[in-house]
Amino acid sequence: MHVKLDTQNCQAYANCLLTAPEVFDLDEESGIAIILQENPPENLRAVVEEAVRSCPVQALILEG
């Protein structure tokens, strides 16, 4: 599983961070989401999928 973030589309709603704090965070300067684990372990799949679904601007992409 591989997670990508469209930084141009991200509007810092932080839904991803609230859903999967092990994988996502917010950049302190820009406020935009950052990915802490681009290839999170399989045991986090359910929360990563939920984080992707919860993004209101569809800035997250999950591959694999």
Secondary structure as UniProt FT lines:
FT   STRAND          2..5
FT   TURN            7..9
FT   HELIX           15..19
FT   TURN            21..23
FT   STRAND          24..26
FT   TURN            28..30
FT   STRAND          33..35
FT   HELIX           42..44
FT   HELIX           45..54
FT   TURN            56..57
FT   STRAND          60..63
//
